[in-house]
Amino acid sequence: MNNITHKAKIAIVGGGVAGASAALYFGQLGLDVTLFEKEPSLVTGPPFCHLHAGGNLYREISDEQCVTLLKQSIDFLRFYPYIVDYRPTVIVLPTTDKSTPDALLPRLELLTHEYENLIAQDKQNEVLGIPENYYKSYSKEEVVALKEKETVSNPNNCDEWMIPVAKNIDLDKVQFPLIMVQEYGLNLFRLAAGTALSIEKLENIILHTNSIVYNVQKNYNLNGWDISFIQEDKSKTQHFDYLINAAGFRTGKIDDLLGAPCKAMVEFKAAYVSQWDDHNDIKFPEIIFHGERGTPQGMGQFTPYPHGYFQLHGMTKEITLYEDGLVANTLLSCQPKLGQDFIEKIENDWKEEETIKRTNAAIKHLSQFIPSFSTAHVGSKPLFGAQQIPGDDPTLRVAEVSFPRERYARCEIVKVSSVLDMIDAIAKELVSLEFLDSSVVDRRVFEQSLPLDDATLTKRAQSIASIRSYPREIANLTVTKGIK
């Protein structure tokens, strides 16, 4: 714990994954934390559903980024074990793809080796199963043989998870081998519930929901920041020693108030919720059909939830990618300006006709490879939001934080698993300011000091899903233990 006698006051703007995690972390270390969130509840940003334990969904990124994602994912899983859906991912290359599955193998071997090294450093890093099972290849003959087997209600090894894939995909439209990777699912609603329940237990964290920060001024006398915000139609101003900007796609608005240098993009993201009534009792792995982004053959993602719900991505302009959905900041403002139709979706809601059109397009896209999935239908409104991307590279997948002003941290995570590296970097800054004792840096307490009752957590997660107009079922996990 923190042994510094002066208890610094930390302001965090934004209660998404970055802001809520930082509030929980620094609150547990004894700092006085105030978290400002525009929405009624935490973690309302763009959808996420993968652990990204190695970045295998992204062929275009470097090996270095993949290795970083592997380490960060293991840390994230250990910090938030209650949000992890322990089902694997199957990577498939269609026959139309320009590459081959064999091209993926050198990276998978590299990641297996890195996983072994991480376990050698700390046995508790063995959270993705044994290294020998990090990935497994399946020839066409092996898949055909599995097709004849009965599905298993509670699969607990690679072969049992592969059975529903073998039974449902069109084997004539895919290349072999198929590759299964221990790339698990993450549940957004359980993270929203768990961080809220944990923060509520800590007296030194003040959570202001339905609050908008509208001004930030440097206080030279007190050497910190005066932050003005509106809550319940009342304006208030409070002083803080340190400011963490975790405002997500609105990060540039805070930068503008401070006059901070910046270079960033914002991308609107959406995932579509479908329901497949004929298969509501079958446990699927996630299935990724690789393809060239932005073309009609763009990557398809088939992400399972309980009771036949599936989250879908199609990296085409008719499904997940939007015309003018990726914008950059200008010389006049750090805040990239999304079109008004995107802001309407974020701040109000989707039009029913667009929900139906794009969800059906996603179902059609995945039905190329899973023919019987054509009977699926719209399950709810899409999961959606806007995401910041630091710099000018839209393929960037690893970023954490920058410090463009004194006593100011700008969170720049692209993937949720980067959040703990972000927190470590901020902790070092707080040590240099003598707000934290140096003994707490790089020594994460993975065992939750605030244990959560699973029934209470599940009930809160389901309530959050329902309030946000999503099926309660997608707040649940399909599997709560790792693969053998």
C-alpha positions in Angstrom: 0.0 0.0 0.0 1.0 3.7 -0.4 3.1 5.1 2.5 3.2 8.7 1.3 1.7 11.0 4.0 0.2 13.5 1.5 -2.9 12.0 0.0 -3.0 13.3 -3.6 -6.4 14.2 -5.2 -6.6 12.5 -8.6 -9.3 13.5 -11.2 -10.2 11.0 -13.9 -12.4 12.2 -16.7 -14.2 9.2 -18.4 -15.5 6.0 -16.9 -14.7 3.6 -19.7 -12.3 0.7 -19.3 -9.3 3.0 -18.9 -10.9 5.4 -16.5 -12.8 2.9 -14.4 -9.7 0.6 -14.1 -7.4 3.5 -13.2 -9.9 4.7 -10.5 -10.1 1.2 -9.0 -6.4 0.7 -9.1 -5.3 4.0 -7.6 -8.2 3.9 -5.2 -7.0 0.6 -3.9 -3.6 2.2 -3.3 -5.2 4.8 -1.0 -5.3 7.9 -3.3 -8.3 10.2 -3.2 -9.9 9.6 -6.6 -12.8 11.4 -8.3 -14.2 9.8 -11.4 -16.3 11.8 -13.8 -18.5 9.9 -16.2 -20.9 11.5 -18.7 -23.3 8.4 -18.8 -25.4 6.9 -16.0 -23.1 3.9 -15.7 -19.5 2.8 -16.3 -17.9 1.2 -19.4 -20.3 2.4 -22.1 -17.7 2.9 -24.9 -17.1 0.9 -28.1 -17.7 -2.8 -28.1 -15.0 -5.3 -27.2 -15.3 -9.1 -27.1 -11.8 -10.5 -27.4 -8.8 -11.0 -25.0 -6.4 -10.6 -28.0 -3.9 -13.0 -26.4 -1.4 -12.6 -29.2 -3.2 -10.4 -31.7 -4.0 -13.3 -34.0 -7.0 -11.6 -35.5 -4.7 -9.0 -37.1 -2.4 -10.3 -39.7 -1.3 -6.8 -40.7 0.4 -5.9 -37.3 4.0 -6.5 -36.4 5.3 -9.5 -34.4 6.4 -7.0 -31.7 2.8 -5.7 -31.3 1.5 -9.3 -31.1 4.0 -10.2 -28.3 3.0 -7.1 -26.4 -0.7 -8.0 -26.8 0.0 -11.4 -25.4 1.7 -10.1 -22.3 -0.9 -7.4 -21.8 -3.8 -9.9 -22.3 -2.4 -12.3 -19.6 -2.1 -9.4 -17.2 -5.6 -8.2 -18.0 -7.0 -11.7 -17.5 -5.3 -12.0 -14.1 -6.7 -8.6 -13.0 -10.2 -9.2 -14.3 -10.8 -13.0 -14.2 -14.5 -12.6 -13.7 -15.1 -11.1 -17.2 -13.3 -13.8 -19.2 -15.3 -16.3 -21.3 -13.0 -19.3 -21.5 -13.8 -20.4 -25.0 -11.2 -20.6 -27.8 -11.1 -19.0 -31.2 -10.9 -20.8 -34.6 -9.0 -19.0 -37.3 -10.2 -19.8 -40.9 -8.8 -18.6 -44.2 -11.4 -18.8 -47.0 -10.3 -20.2 -50.4 -10.6 -16.7 -51.8 -7.9 -15.4 -49.5 -4.6 -14.5 -51.0 -2.6 -16.0 -48.1 -2.5 -19.5 -46.6 -2.9 -20.9 -43.1 0.7 -22.0 -43.1 1.7 -18.3 -43.2 0.3 -17.9 -39.7 2.3 -20.7 -38.2 5.7 -18.8 -37.6 3.9 -16.2 -35.6 2.0 -18.8 -33.6 5.2 -20.6 -32.8 6.8 -17.3 -31.7 3.8 -16.6 -29.4 4.0 -20.1 -27.9 7.6 -19.5 -27.1 6.9 -16.1 -25.6 4.1 -17.7 -23.5 6.5 -20.3 -22.2 8.9 -17.5 -21.2 6.2 -15.6 -19.3 5.2 -18.8 -17.4 8.9 -19.3 -16.6 9.0 -15.8 -15.1 5.8 -16.3 -13.1 3.9 -19.6 -12.9 0.6 -17.6 -12.4 0.9 -16.4 -16.0 -0.3 -19.8 -17.1 -3.8 -18.6 -17.7 -4.2 -19.6 -21.4 -3.8 -23.3 -20.7 -0.6 -25.2 -21.1 1.7 -23.8 -23.8 1.4 -27.0 -25.9 -2.3 -26.2 -26.3 -1.9 -22.4 -27.1 -2.8 -23.3 -30.7 -3.7 -26.5 -32.5 -4.0 -27.2 -36.3 -6.7 -29.3 -37.9 -6.3 -30.9 -41.3 -9.3 -31.5 -43.5 -9.3 -35.2 -42.6 -9.4 -34.4 -38.9 -12.2 -31.9 -39.4 -14.3 -34.4 -41.5 -13.8 -37.0 -38.7 -15.0 -34.6 -36.0 -18.0 -33.7 -38.2 -19.3 -37.3 -37.5 -19.1 -36.9 -33.7 -21.9 -35.7 -31.3 -21.7 -32.2 -30.0 -20.7 -31.9 -26.3 -22.8 -29.8 -24.0 -19.8 -28.7 -21.9 -16.7 -29.0 -24.1 -13.4 -29.1 -22.2 -10.8 -29.8 -24.9 -9.9 -28.6 -28.3 -11.5 -31.4 -30.3 -14.8 -31.0 -28.4 -14.8 -27.3 -29.2 -14.1 -28.0 -32.9 -17.1 -30.3 -33.4 -19.7 -27.6 -34.0 -17.3 -25.8 -36.3 -16.9 -29.0 -38.3 -20.6 -29.6 -38.5 -21.6 -26.1 -39.6 -19.0 -24.5 -41.8 -18.8 -25.2 -45.6 -15.6 -27.2 -45.9 -15.4 -26.5 -49.6 -15.0 -22.7 -49.0 -12.1 -22.8 -46.5 -8.4 -23.6 -46.6 -6.8 -26.1 -44.3 -5.5 -26.4 -41.7 -8.0 -24.7 -39.5 -6.3 -23.2 -36.5 -7.7 -23.1 -32.9 -6.1 -20.6 -30.6 -6.6 -19.9 -26.9 -7.9 -16.4 -27.6 -10.7 -16.0 -25.1 -13.8 -13.8 -24.9 -14.3 -10.7 -22.7 -17.7 -9.6 -21.4 -18.3 -5.9 -21.5 -21.3 -6.0 -19.2 -19.5 -8.0 -16.5 -16.7 -5.5 -16.5 -19.1 -2.6 -16.2 -20.8 -4.4 -13.2 -17.6 -5.5 -11.5 -15.8 -2.1 -11.6 -18.9 -0.4 -10.3 -19.4 -2.9 -7.5 -15.7 -2.6 -6.5 -15.6 1.2 -6.7 -18.7 1.4 -4.5 -16.8 -0.5 -1.7 -14.0 2.1 -1.6 -14.7 5.2 0.4 -11.8 7.2 -1.1 -13.3 7.0 -4.6 -16.0 9.5 -5.5 -18.0 8.5 -8.6 -19.9 11.3 -10.4 -22.1 9.8 -13.1 -24.3 11.9 -15.4 -21.5 14.6 -15.1 -19.9 16.7 -17.8 -16.5 18.3 -17.4 -16.7 21.6 -19.3 -13.6 23.5 -18.1 -10.1 22.8 -16.8 -7.8 25.6 -15.6 -4.2 25.4 -14.4 -3.9 26.5 -10.8 -0.4 27.9 -10.4 -0.8 28.7 -6.7 -1.8 25.2 -5.7 0.1 23.5 -8.6 -2.7 21.5 -10.0 -5.9 21.7 -11.9 -9.3 23.4 -11.2 -11.9 21.3 -12.9 -15.5 22.6 -13.5 -18.3 20.2 -14.1 -22.1 20.1 -14.4 -24.1 17.5 -12.4 -27.8 17.6 -11.9 -27.9 21.0 -13.6 -25.6 22.5 -11.1 -22.1 23.8 -11.9 -19.2 23.0 -9.5 -15.5 23.5 -9.5 -13.0 21.5 -7.5 -9.2 21.4 -7.3 -7.1 18.3 -8.0 -3.4 17.6 -7.9 -3.4 15.4 -11.0 -5.6 14.9 -14.0 -6.1 11.7 -16.0 -7.9 12.1 -19.3 -9.7 8.9 -20.1 -12.5 10.4 -22.1 -12.2 8.0 -25.0 -13.2 9.4 -28.3 -13.8 12.8 -26.6 -10.2 12.9 -25.3 -9.4 15.8 -27.7 -12.0 18.0 -25.9 -9.9 17.9 -22.7 -6.7 18.4 -24.7 -8.2 21.6 -26.2 -9.0 22.9 -22.8 -5.4 22.5 -21.7 -3.8 23.5 -25.0 -2.0 20.1 -25.2 -0.2 19.0 -28.3 -2.0 16.2 -30.1 -2.3 13.9 -33.1 -5.1 11.4 -33.1 -7.9 9.8 -35.0 -11.4 8.6 -34.0 -13.2 5.6 -35.6 -16.8 4.7 -35.2 -17.3 1.0 -34.5 -20.3 -1.2 -34.4 -21.0 -4.9 -33.9 -24.3 -6.6 -34.6 -26.3 -8.8 -32.3 -28.0 -11.8 -33.9 -29.9 -14.7 -32.5 -29.7 -18.2 -34.0 -32.8 -20.1 -32.6 -31.8 -23.4 -34.1 -28.5 -23.5 -32.2 -29.4 -21.9 -28.8 -28.0 -24.9 -26.8 -24.7 -25.4 -28.7 -21.5 -23.9 -27.3 -19.4 -22.6 -30.2 -15.9 -21.2 -30.2 -15.4 -17.8 -31.7 -14.7 -18.2 -35.5 -12.7 -15.7 -37.4 -12.8 -15.8 -41.2 -9.9 -13.7 -42.5 -10.3 -11.3 -45.4 -9.1 -8.0 -46.8 -10.4 -5.1 -44.8 -12.7 -2.8 -46.7 -13.4 -5.2 -49.6 -16.6 -7.4 -50.0 -14.4 -10.2 -48.6 -13.5 -8.4 -45.4 -12.8 -10.3 -42.2 -15.9 -11.9 -40.6 -16.1 -12.4 -36.8 -18.6 -14.8 -35.3 -18.6 -14.3 -31.5 -20.8 -16.6 -29.4 -22.9 -15.7 -26.3 -25.3 -18.0 -24.3 -28.8 -18.9 -25.7 -28.0 -18.6 -29.4 -26.9 -15.0 -29.4 -23.9 -14.1 -31.7 -22.0 -10.8 -32.0 -21.0 -10.2 -35.6 -18.4 -8.1 -37.4 -17.9 -7.8 -41.1 -15.0 -5.6 -42.2 -16.9 -4.3 -45.2 -18.4 -0.9 -45.8 -21.9 -2.4 -45.7 -21.4 -3.8 -42.2 -18.8 -2.7 -39.7 -16.8 -0.1 -41.6 -18.5 3.2 -42.3 -17.9 5.7 -45.0 -16.3 8.7 -43.2 -16.3 6.7 -40.0 -12.6 7.4 -39.5 -11.6 11.0 -38.9 -8.5 12.8 -37.8 -7.9 15.9 -35.7 -7.2 19.3 -37.3 -4.8 22.1 -36.7 -7.6 24.0 -35.0 -8.7 21.3 -32.6 -7.4 18.1 -31.0 -10.9 16.6 -31.2 -11.6 14.7 -34.4 -15.1 15.6 -35.7 -17.3 12.6 -36.4 -20.3 13.2 -38.7 -23.6 14.2 -37.1 -25.2 10.8 -38.0 -22.6 9.0 -35.9 -23.1 11.4 -33.0 -26.8 10.8 -33.2 -26.2 7.0 -32.9 -23.9 7.5 -29.9 -26.0 10.1 -28.0 -29.5 9.0 -29.0 -30.0 5.6 -30.7 -30.1 3.7 -33.9 -32.9 3.8 -36.4 -34.6 0.4 -36.6 -34.3 0.2 -40.4 -30.5 0.6 -40.2 -30.2 -2.0 -37.4 -32.2 -4.5 -39.5 -30.3 -3.7 -42.7 -26.8 -4.0 -41.3 -27.5 -6.9 -39.0 -28.9 -8.9 -41.9 -25.9 -7.9 -44.0 -23.7 -9.3 -41.3 -25.7 -12.5 -41.1 -25.4 -12.9 -44.9 -21.7 -12.2 -44.8 -21.1 -15.0 -42.2 -23.6 -17.4 -44.0 -21.1 -17.6 -46.9 -19.1 -19.9 -44.7 -21.8 -21.1 -42.2 -24.8 -21.8 -44.6 -27.3 -22.7 -41.9 -26.6 -19.4 -40.1 -28.8 -17.8 -42.8 -31.8 -18.6 -40.5 -30.5 -16.2 -37.8 -32.3 -12.9 -37.2 -31.7 -9.6 -35.4 -31.2 -10.1 -31.7 -31.1 -6.5 -30.5 -29.7 -3.1 -31.5 -26.0 -3.1 -32.3 -23.2 -2.7 -29.8 -21.4 0.5 -30.8 -19.3 3.5 -30.0 -16.3 5.5 -31.1 -12.7 4.7 -30.4 -9.7 7.0 -30.3 -6.5 5.9 -32.1 -3.4 7.9 -31.2 -1.2 9.1 -34.1 -2.1 8.6 -37.7 -1.9 4.8 -38.2 -5.3 3.2 -38.2 -3.8 -0.3 -37.9 -2.2 0.5 -34.6 -3.3 -2.0 -31.9 -0.8 -1.3 -29.0 -0.8 2.0 -27.2 -1.1 3.1 -23.6 -0.6 6.7 -22.4 1.2 10.0 -23.0 2.1 12.9 -20.8 1.7 16.1 -22.9 1.4 18.5 -19.9 2.8 18.5 -16.4 0.5 16.6 -13.9 -1.6 15.4 -16.9 -1.9 11.9 -18.4 -3.7 11.2 -21.6 -4.9 7.6 -21.9 -4.5 6.2 -25.4 -5.4 2.5 -25.2 -6.6 1.0 -28.4 -7.3 -2.5 -26.9 -8.7 -3.0 -23.4 -5.9 -5.4 -22.5 -3.4 -2.4 -22.7 -5.0 -0.8 -19.6 -2.6 -2.2 -17.0 0.5 -1.0 -18.9 -1.2 2.4 -19.0 -1.7 2.3 -15.3 1.9 1.3 -14.6 3.2 4.3 -16.6 0.9 6.7 -14.7 2.0 5.2 -11.4 5.6 6.0 -12.2 4.6 9.6 -12.9 2.8 9.7 -9.5 5.9 8.3 -7.8 8.1 11.1 -9.3 5.6 13.6 -7.9 5.8 11.9 -4.5 2.1 11.0 -4.6 2.9 7.2 -4.5 5.5 5.2 -2.8 8.0 3.6 -5.3 7.4 0.2 -3.8 4.0 -0.1 -5.4 5.2 0.5 -9.0 5.5 -2.6 -11.2 4.0 -4.8 -8.4 0.4 -5.3 -9.4 -1.9 -6.9 -6.8 -3.6 -9.4 -9.1 -5.5 -11.1 -6.3 -8.6 -8.9 -6.0 -8.6 -7.3 -2.5 -12.3 -6.6 -3.1 -13.8 -10.0 -3.7 -17.0 -10.1 -5.7 -19.9 -12.4 -5.2 -20.7 -14.0 -8.6 -24.5 -14.0 -8.1 -24.4 -10.2 -7.3 -22.1 -9.5 -10.2 -24.2 -11.5 -12.6 -27.4 -9.8 -11.5 -25.8 -6.3 -11.9 -24.4 -7.2 -15.3 -27.8 -8.4 -16.5 -29.4 -5.3 -15.2 -26.9 -3.0 -17.1 -27.6 -5.0 -20.3 -31.3 -4.6 -19.9 -31.2 -0.9 -19.1 -29.1 -0.4 -22.2 -31.7 -2.3 -24.2 -29.7 -5.5 -24.8 -30.7 -9.1 -24.1 -29.8 -10.1 -20.5 -28.3 -13.3 -21.8 -25.3 -11.5 -23.4 -24.2 -10.4 -19.9 -23.5 -14.1 -19.1 -20.5 -16.3 -19.7 -20.7 -19.5 -21.6 -17.6 -21.0 -19.9 -16.0 -20.1 -16.6 -12.9 -22.3 -16.6 -10.0 -22.8 -18.9 -9.5 -25.5 -21.5 -7.5 -28.7 -20.7 
